[in-house]
C-alpha cells in the first residue's frame, strides 16, 4: 500500500503557516536561497516571515525529507525480505 504526503501540506500543518506561503518558501529553499535572503528580500512571497519562521519552515521541511528517505529505505528493505 502506497501513500503520498504533500510536503507543502506537511510543513503548513506542522508550522501553522498558510499553504501559499509554504509553497513559495519551499520553492525558494529548493532553489538554494538562504534564510537571511528569504527573510529580507522575499517577504512578499512568504507573508513577511522573519528569519526564525523561515528557519522553522526549513527545519520541518528537512524532517519531511528525512521521513521520505526512511519510507523509501523501509520499502526496499521490506521487498528484500519478501
Residue pairs with C-beta under 8 A, 6 or more apart in sequence:
5 64
5 67
5 68
7 26
7 61
7 64
7 65
8 19
8 22
8 23
8 26
9 19
10 60
10 64
11 17
11 22
11 25
11 26
11 57
11 60
11 61
11 64
12 18
12 19
12 22
14 60
14 63
15 22
15 53
15 56
15 57
15 60
17 25
17 47
17 49
17 53
17 57
18 47
20 47
21 45
21 46
21 47
21 49
22 57
24 42
24 45
24 46
25 38
25 45
25 46
25 49
25 54
25 57
26 57
26 61
28 38
28 42
28 45
28 46
29 38
29 57
29 58
29 61
33 42
35 51
35 54
35 55
35 58
36 51
38 45
38 46
38 49
38 54
39 46
39 49
39 50
39 51
39 53
39 54
43 49
46 53
46 54
49 57
